[in-house]
Amino acid sequence: MAKLFVAFTVACALFAGVFGLVIVRGDGMTPTSGDGDVALTSRTDRNLVANDLVVYRSTSGQQLVGRVVAQPGDTVEVTNDGEFKVNGATQPSKAGGKTEPVESGPTYPLTLGDGEYFVLGDNRASAVDSRAVGPVGISGVEGKVIALLRLRAI
């Protein structure tokens, strides 16, 4: 019985400090993930690079899942004709759609400061992301997604 208690305590400590589970809400990351999927995150990996999936909190406290598309020092631009550019180079969307600016979002071009990332959803038409909430600070990143569990429609 003591071994079971120790194993349970260690597992709880790992999930509390090292790993996290997040239920994906909405279809902002379609086709990569969808509403009801579960993301397993690493809370300790802070080495974020372009294309990493992250779970973060917006300034309003909303928990979001998105893809890092630009890192500290990069200059991003979302044009009125739906192009997304990093350091002047047009970047395609994973889902193939346009990247429209958000009226209440940041002004462009925007150069990211130390510890700031620009995060977009794969389904740009319905995603709430950095176009609306601005750059995401590393302190707002709750974890780097290391696995997606497809639980929707089960």
Buried (B, 14 or more C-beta within 10 A) or exposed (E): EEEEEEEEEEEEEEEEEEBBEBEBBBBBBBEBBBBBBBBBBBBEBEEBEBEBBBBBBBEEEEEBBBBBBBBBEBBBBBBEEEBBBBEEEEBEBBBEBEBBBBEEBBEBEBBBEEBBBBBBBBBBBEBBBBBBBBBBBBEBBBBBBBEBBEBEEE
